[in-house]
Every structure is written in C-alpha cells, then in structure tokens.
Amino acid sequence: MQLANDYLSVSSIYQQIATKKSELAAIDKKEEEQSLFEKKDTISLSNDIGGKNYDENDYTRVLEKFKTLDAQTKAHEQQHAAAGDTKGAISYNYQTGPDGKLYATGGHVRLDTSIPQDEEAALAKLDKLANAAGAPSELSGADAAIARAANLNKMLILNKQEEGKDYANNKQ
C-alpha cells in the first residue's frame, strides 16, 4: 500500500515534529544564555506611582532594632570577656540590616574552663568563671549552664575539704 505524495506517513510526521522541537529547544537555550549575559541586577526603590515601595516608619523601626541588638550583643559578650580569662577573641554572628550594613546578632566568648590542681587556685578560678558567665544582666542558656557547672564544681571541692579529702589526689 503506497501513500500519495500529498500525504505523509506517521513516522515522517513524528520526525518533523521532533526536528521542530529540537530547533525550538536550541532557540530557547540560546535566548536564555543571551539573557543571562545581558542581565544586570538593579534595585529600584520606587514604584510606578513615584513613591517608595517600603514604609519609611517600618524601615526606621527595623534599622533601630538592628542597631539596638548590635549594641546589646557586643556589650553582653564584652562583659563576659572583661570578667573572665578568655581563650581567644570574641566571636560575633552577623546579619545584614536593611541599610546593607552588618550588625552583630549573637556571639560567644571562649572562657578558660581549665581547673588548677591547687584547691585554693581552683576555687578562685571557679569563682571567676561563675562571675564571668553571669556578668551580663540577661543570661543565655549557655551562660547559665557554665555558671551552674562552675558553682557545682566549687561545691564539690568544698565538700571534699569538709570531708578531709585531698583535692588533687582524692586521698584522705
């Protein structure tokens, strides 16, 4: 059975469709690559009406919150560092504010938690560690945990002293 020249076979139709699809895909890919190279990032702070697309009061309020949090965070961590022996510099976590500047939103100080062998030196160091952890008025969970651990270790040493045991060797 022969088909007339006016009619195409099913396989030739599918072949032509596949060819057109590949041509269109190539055109789409070329346009996408071209748009990626030509695309420029721009920020527009105005809308069609000519006004701002943000509320000035909200912007100011958020910016003030960032500034306040930055000051509180730095003061908090500096109080820890000033009251105790540190093992390094203060480390801050930063977040970009609405004005594009970085603001400290958290941080930590590595306090020296090693305990000397001498009982009196250990008690003094544990006092200093508890004071350093509890120095700021608002304690974080980590601050409270360090202060608790230092106070518990101090109580253990004092308890051993009352029982007459040697702190360094655990002997009577």
Contacts in CASP RR format, 6 or more apart in sequence:
PFRMAT RR
TARGET T0000
AUTHOR 0000-0000-0000
METHOD contacts of the structure
MODEL  1
MQLANDYLSVSSIYQQIATKKSELAAIDKKEEEQSLFEKKDTISLSNDIG
GKNYDENDYTRVLEKFKTLDAQTKAHEQQHAAAGDTKGAISYNYQTGPDG
KLYATGGHVRLDTSIPQDEEAALAKLDKLANAAGAPSELSGADAAIARAA
NLNKMLILNKQEEGKDYANNKQ
3 9 0 8 1.000
8 16 0 8 1.000
44 53 0 8 1.000
45 52 0 8 1.000
45 53 0 8 1.000
45 54 0 8 1.000
46 52 0 8 1.000
46 53 0 8 1.000
47 53 0 8 1.000
59 98 0 8 1.000
62 97 0 8 1.000
62 98 0 8 1.000
63 97 0 8 1.000
63 98 0 8 1.000
63 99 0 8 1.000
66 95 0 8 1.000
66 97 0 8 1.000
66 98 0 8 1.000
66 103 0 8 1.000
66 105 0 8 1.000
67 103 0 8 1.000
69 103 0 8 1.000
69 104 0 8 1.000
69 105 0 8 1.000
70 103 0 8 1.000
70 104 0 8 1.000
70 105 0 8 1.000
73 92 0 8 1.000
73 104 0 8 1.000
73 105 0 8 1.000
73 106 0 8 1.000
73 107 0 8 1.000
74 92 0 8 1.000
74 104 0 8 1.000
75 136 0 8 1.000
76 136 0 8 1.000
76 138 0 8 1.000
77 90 0 8 1.000
77 92 0 8 1.000
77 106 0 8 1.000
77 107 0 8 1.000
77 108 0 8 1.000
77 109 0 8 1.000
78 90 0 8 1.000
79 135 0 8 1.000
79 136 0 8 1.000
80 109 0 8 1.000
80 111 0 8 1.000
80 132 0 8 1.000
80 133 0 8 1.000
80 134 0 8 1.000
80 135 0 8 1.000
80 136 0 8 1.000
80 143 0 8 1.000
81 90 0 8 1.000
81 109 0 8 1.000
81 132 0 8 1.000
82 135 0 8 1.000
83 128 0 8 1.000
83 131 0 8 1.000
83 132 0 8 1.000
83 134 0 8 1.000
83 135 0 8 1.000
84 111 0 8 1.000
84 112 0 8 1.000
84 128 0 8 1.000
84 129 0 8 1.000
84 131 0 8 1.000
84 132 0 8 1.000
85 111 0 8 1.000
85 112 0 8 1.000
85 125 0 8 1.000
85 128 0 8 1.000
85 132 0 8 1.000
86 109 0 8 1.000
86 110 0 8 1.000
86 111 0 8 1.000
86 112 0 8 1.000
87 110 0 8 1.000
87 111 0 8 1.000
87 112 0 8 1.000
88 109 0 8 1.000
88 110 0 8 1.000
90 107 0 8 1.000
90 108 0 8 1.000
90 109 0 8 1.000
91 107 0 8 1.000
91 108 0 8 1.000
91 109 0 8 1.000
91 110 0 8 1.000
92 104 0 8 1.000
92 106 0 8 1.000
92 107 0 8 1.000
93 104 0 8 1.000
93 105 0 8 1.000
93 106 0 8 1.000
93 107 0 8 1.000
94 102 0 8 1.000
94 103 0 8 1.000
94 104 0 8 1.000
94 105 0 8 1.000
95 102 0 8 1.000
95 103 0 8 1.000
95 105 0 8 1.000
96 102 0 8 1.000
96 103 0 8 1.000
97 103 0 8 1.000
108 142 0 8 1.000
111 129 0 8 1.000
111 132 0 8 1.000
111 133 0 8 1.000
111 146 0 8 1.000
112 129 0 8 1.000
113 129 0 8 1.000
113 146 0 8 1.000
114 125 0 8 1.000
115 122 0 8 1.000
115 125 0 8 1.000
115 126 0 8 1.000
115 153 0 8 1.000
116 122 0 8 1.000
116 125 0 8 1.000
117 167 0 8 1.000
117 168 0 8 1.000
118 168 0 8 1.000
119 157 0 8 1.000
119 161 0 8 1.000
119 167 0 8 1.000
119 168 0 8 1.000
122 153 0 8 1.000
122 157 0 8 1.000
122 167 0 8 1.000
123 154 0 8 1.000
123 157 0 8 1.000
123 158 0 8 1.000
126 150 0 8 1.000
126 151 0 8 1.000
126 153 0 8 1.000
126 154 0 8 1.000
126 157 0 8 1.000
127 150 0 8 1.000
127 154 0 8 1.000
129 146 0 8 1.000
129 147 0 8 1.000
129 150 0 8 1.000
130 146 0 8 1.000
130 147 0 8 1.000
130 150 0 8 1.000
130 151 0 8 1.000
130 154 0 8 1.000
133 139 0 8 1.000
133 143 0 8 1.000
133 144 0 8 1.000
133 146 0 8 1.000
133 147 0 8 1.000
133 150 0 8 1.000
134 143 0 8 1.000
134 144 0 8 1.000
134 147 0 8 1.000
136 143 0 8 1.000
139 147 0 8 1.000
157 167 0 8 1.000
160 166 0 8 1.000
160 167 0 8 1.000
160 170 0 8 1.000
161 167 0 8 1.000
163 172 0 8 1.000
164 172 0 8 1.000
165 171 0 8 1.000
165 172 0 8 1.000
166 172 0 8 1.000
END
